[in-house]
């Protein structure tokens, strides 16, 4: 019988497992792998300076050290900077640039942004995808039993 499938029960089990798709944990691991790759590419591009004391408050962390990855309940992962009160707003100024305005409201030119976020997005596009695919392939191999 050439048309007979040997070990049909285990084959059906593999198909059922694959049909379930990826759960939250598999999605989270895959997205975290992509986020880690993005962070590794981005960190060297972020400007670094010495910690300063501003208005009586000492800075606690460098901008480079405030880059974080946040996991969400649906398995997605966001990469960004810490909250506005910490370094998020400084990262935005450094990346996008700003118009210099004195205390009287007079404009004194524009400081160009460094655009490290956009540069990283362009550079990391394929590498992040590869990291996610590798993690998903590992998860699929576990489901299939390799």
Buried (B, 14 or more C-beta within 10 A) or exposed (E): EEEEEEEEEEEEEBEEBEEEEBEEEBBBBBBBBBBBBBBEBBBEBBEEEEEEEEEEEEBEEBBBEBBBBEBEEEBBBEBEBBEEEBBBEBBBEBBBEEEEEEEEEEEEEEEEBBBBBEBBBEBBEEBBEEBBEBBBEBBBEEBEEE
